[in-house]
Amino acid sequence: MTPLLSSIDRINAALEAAVAQPPPPTGTLRVCHATEDEWNAFADSEGQIARLNFLEWFADTEEIHIIEFADASHESYISEFEKGTSYAEVNVRRWIKGYGAAKSSQGRRWCPDLSYGPRQTTPGSVLPPGVPILADFRTIKVEVGVSQSWGMAQGQLDHKAISIWAVMPGVDTCSV
């Protein structure tokens, strides 16, 4: 067994133990230590016991944490967003493709609750530098925070928006 395969098994075992614990009242729940290569191998593997959009790998500590805990409210909000926004309209779907919680295939694996990007047939769709395939060019990321709070600490929504989504290739940010 290769080292990355054994690390996938180790991460899955640690994740199984972590999800058996009750969610903390605030913050994240540490799962285990993992290098970025181990995290990416785990994210690319099949059969994780928790969805990737509920997990995050922190570079400074090289730890995997559960950052969101699945519950009916979280899933209901995602469903309502999809049904209640213009992304559900036929004229919008003609130009924008929904990717759900799909992770990026390049670099560190990040996974939002929902994501959208231009279709190949969208006029003017040009890949920005650093994005090799159109499926990785998702211009809209949606995070539904039920157990995640706003703030700059790791695992919180402001931190994720600023340190992850805003620095992805092709993303321009502005202040309102």
Secondary structure, 3 states (H helix, E strand, C coil): CCHHHHHHHHHHHHHHHHHCCCCCCCCCEEEEECCHHHHHHHHHCCCCCCCHHHEEEECCCCEEEECCCCCHHHHHHHHHHHHHCHHHCHHHHCCEEECCCCCCCCCCCCCCCEEEEECCCCCCCCCCCCCCCHHHCCCEEECCCCCCCCCCCCCCHHHHHHHCHHHCCCCCCCCC
